[in-house]
Amino acid sequence: MNGLSVSELCCLFCCPPCPGRIAAKLAFLPPEPTYSLVPEPEPGPGGAGAAPSGPLRASAATPGRWKIHLTERADFQYGQRELDTIEVFLTKSARANRIACMYVRCVPGARYTVLFSHGNAVDLGQMCSFYVGLGTRIGCNIFSYDYSGYGISSGRPSEKNLYADIDAAWQALRTRYGISPDSIILYGQSIGTVPTVDLASRYECAAVVLHSPLTSGMRVAFPDTKKTYCFDAFPKGLHLLTLKLEPKSQVHENLTKSSVPDAVPTPLWPRDLGTGLTRSPSAV
């Protein structure tokens, strides 16, 4: 019937798609990769080396240094000088996925580094122009990463992978570059606010920025959704992002303890999202 086999029909009627999986699938929109990583030449015995031809899609344990190769779809807005400030490498998440990371050195000796969790339907290749401009304007370096299933990061997009991905990025930023927590600003945009708030609930940092935060997967796919369903995507993110927090909760404590940089204005907490974060840090 309609080209379906007996086994496919049985699967359809006996094991219909889980609504939660449908919501999660609608919430994640990874684009076609707009970049690849190419290994830099390794010095040979005589000081010379040759890089393998073509992009290398290797495991996170592959040694050596990498350079980013952008496709036309990345639409890079700057020149080679700015491109040379971009460092790329691979790390591994706790869920065994290879995570692509990018460090943009916009300002030598910058006091703060922004750990940026980008929005949906983009990858590091499409975002790198924005990172160069943002870091230059605000006087910070930018560190970002691609979620599992985005760009050249392996695995598939899922809520659990989001949390593991940002944790891997945090650890890489701390260990590889020696950046202290009080010099890291967490910035989450759209779907990136979910892992950002999760990380903020577990670690102290300099500040947290939530740009166009979402409240759940169902509300991404169906903006008029009013009720919260048990199969909704991002149930943990929903709990955190609606800020239904007691003043003594760990998220509230970490956010209000954060030392906001002098260059950043006083935080503005949305009053319609609960009372947990509407109080100023000085009042806690």
C-alpha positions, 0 to 999 in steps of 0.5 A, spaced: 500 500 500 503 506 497 509 503 496 510 501 504 512 494 506 508 490 511 514 491 516 513 498 515 506 498 516 506 494 522 512 499 525 507 505 523 501 502 526 504 499 532 510 504 534 508 511 531 513 516 532 514 519 539 511 526 539 517 528 543 521 526 538 517 530 533 518 536 537 525 535 538 526 534 530 522 540 529 526 544 534 533 542 530 535 545 523 542 544 522 544 546 515 549 543 510 556 545 513 559 551 510 566 549 512 571 544 513 577 543 517 584 542 513 590 540 517 596 545 517 603 542 515 607 538 520 614 540 520 618 535 518 626 533 520 628 538 515 623 543 518 619 542 512 612 539 511 606 537 507 599 537 509 594 532 506 590 534 500 583 536 502 579 537 508 580 532 513 574 529 517 578 525 523 577 524 530 577 529 536 584 525 538 587 527 531 593 531 533 596 537 530 593 544 528 587 546 523 585 551 519 578 553 517 576 552 509 570 556 508 565 555 502 561 561 499 555 559 503 559 562 509 559 569 506 565 571 510 565 579 510 572 580 512 579 579 509 585 574 510 588 578 516 581 577 520 581 570 517 588 568 520 585 570 527 580 564 527 583 558 531 579 552 530 580 545 533 576 539 535 574 536 542 570 530 544 564 531 548 562 526 554 557 523 549 563 521 545 561 526 539 566 530 536 565 537 537 568 543 532 570 549 536 572 556 534 576 561 538 576 568 535 582 573 537 579 579 536 583 583 541 590 582 544 590 581 551 582 582 552 580 581 559 573 577 557 572 572 552 565 570 550 562 563 550 557 564 544 552 558 543 549 560 536 542 560 534 538 555 529 540 553 522 547 556 522 554 553 523 561 556 525 562 558 518 556 562 517 557 565 524 565 567 524 564 574 520 559 576 526 564 573 531 569 578 528 565 584 528 562 583 535 568 581 538 572 587 535 566 592 537 565 590 544 573 588 546 572 581 547 575 575 544 569 570 542 569 562 543 564 558 539 562 551 538 558 547 533 552 543 536 552 535 535 550 534 528 551 541 526 557 543 521 562 538 522 560 536 529 559 529 529 552 525 532 545 528 532 542 534 535 538 532 541 537 536 548 542 531 552 547 532 546 546 540 547 548 540 554 554 535 553 557 539 547 557 546 551 560 542 557 566 540 552 566 547 549 567 550 557 572 545 558 576 546 552 576 554 553 578 553 560 584 548 559 586 549 552 587 557 553 587 558 561 581 562 561 578 563 568 571 563 569 571 570 572 573 572 565 568 568 561 561 571 559 556 566 557 552 568 551 546 564 548 542 566 542 535 562 541 536 555 541 543 556 544 540 559 550 538 552 553 545 550 554 547 556 556 542 556 562 544 549 563 551 551 564 550 557 568 546 553 573 553 549 574 558 554 573 560 561 576 562 566 570 563 573 569 556 574 566 550 571 562 546 574 556 540 570 553 538 573 546 531 571 544 531 565 549 526 560 547 521 556 552 520 549 549 521 545 543 513 545 542 513 553 542 519 553 537 515 549 532 508 552 534 509 559 537 501 559 540 502 553 544 500 555 551 500 548 555 506 544 557 506 537 555 510 531 558 513 530 551 515 537 550 522 538 547 527 541 552 523 540 559 530 542 563 531 548 558 523 550 559 524 549 567 530 554 567 528 559 561 521 560 564 525 562 571 521 559 575 526 559 581 527 560 588 532 565 590 536 560 593 536 556 587 543 554 584 542 558 577 539 564 581 545 564 586 550 563 580 547 568 576 547 573 581 554 572 584 557 573 577 561 579 577 558 583 571 564 587 567 564 594 567 563 595 560 556 591 560 550 595 563 546 593 569 542 586 567 535 587 565 531 581 568 524 580 564 519 581 570 514 577 566 518 571 567 518 570 574 520 573 580 527 569 581 531 573 577 528 580 578 531 582 584 538 585 583 544 582 585 545 587 591 538 585 594 540 578 594 
